[in-house]
């Protein structure tokens, strides 16, 4: 389970950066602080389903998009870029 969580938090950070969002910008979309987003991205907090859904919504993705391993993703018009 730890590997899944680590992969998910890495994906969140990669997607945020690829989209040019700062910690502050994502935090505002999610309704939290930049420090909380940083803790999440560095795998220093446990993410509840509610948080996962809020982050996915802020990034215009599904929760499944954040949980899928890269080799499992189907090309759905490249939703994670």
Secondary structure, 3 states (H helix, E strand, C coil): CHHHHHHHHHHHHHHHHHCCCCHHHHHHHHCCCHHHHHHHHCCCCCCCHHHHHHHHHHCCCCHHHHHCCHHHCCCCCCCCC
